[in-house]
Amino acid sequence: MSTQYFIDFEKNIENIVNSPKTQYLYKLLYSNVITLMETYLYELFINGVREHNLYDKVVKNRKFQSHKISLNSKDIELNNFDIKKYIETNLIQAMIFHSPTSFFIIKEVFDIEINLTDKITKAIDIRHDIIHRNGKDFNNQNIEISEEYLNELIEEVRTFLTNIDRNFIDKYAVL
């Protein structure tokens, strides 16, 4: 059993696996694996918070404890303030779901185990170099992504998300 978010992740991974490859495409596909992970985490988080009414756990998270709501904000209308909508649009949607901080927020809000590995953390950094420096690191060295390296990342992310998905389903019995 898997959540729909994980099923969608797997379908997109299959597109990557079945794509014709060149060195340039390896980099793009590598970064796309991290993007797919981010999409899964975002969808699981926002829908899990909604479906299980966990807004209170979001606002009690230490990352958001000092968050202030401005009275001149476009989100404030007297007698018409929807705190749940505000949380979704100003807190959750502002999260970066490939940031290690977001993993800890997911862990705390859902009270599930998340085992962030060094390989995933390194892959996030490599993705950043691919996307923001056209595939070069801080020393201006070209990052090389082989088919083997891409496949290793796919398996690492798949294992990482499978564990999150199972923990989420075990805790919330959602299919």
C-alpha positions, 0 to 999 in steps of 0.5 A: 500500500502506498499514498497517491503521492508516492504512486505519482512519484513512482510514475515519474521515476519510471519516466526518468528511467525510460528516457534516452540519456546524454550527459546533459540529460543525466544532470537534468534528470538527477535534479528532477529526482530531487524535484520529485522528492520535493513534490512528494513531500509537499503534497504529503505534507499539505494534504496530510495537514488538511486531512488530519486537521494538524494545523495546531501542530504546524503553528506549535512547531518551533520554526513558526513560533515567532511568525507574526501576522501583520494587520495590514496584510492582504490576508487580514479582513476583519471578521473574515480571517481563516487561520487554516488558509493563512497557515497553508498559504503563508507557512506551508507553501513558503516551505522549501521541501528539499531543505533539511529543515522541512524534513524535521518539520514533517517529522514533528508535525506527523510524529513519524520517523524520517531518516535523512541520509548523507547521500540525500543531503549531498544530492540536494547540494548537487541539485543546487549546483546543477540548477543554479550554476549550470552544473558546476560546483563552487570551484567552477568544476563541472559536475559529472553525472553518470547513469550509475550515479543517477540510478543510485540516487533514484534508489536512495530517494525511493528508499527514503520516500518509501520509509516516509510513506509507510510511516505515514500510512502506519500512523494515519491509515490513509490510502 
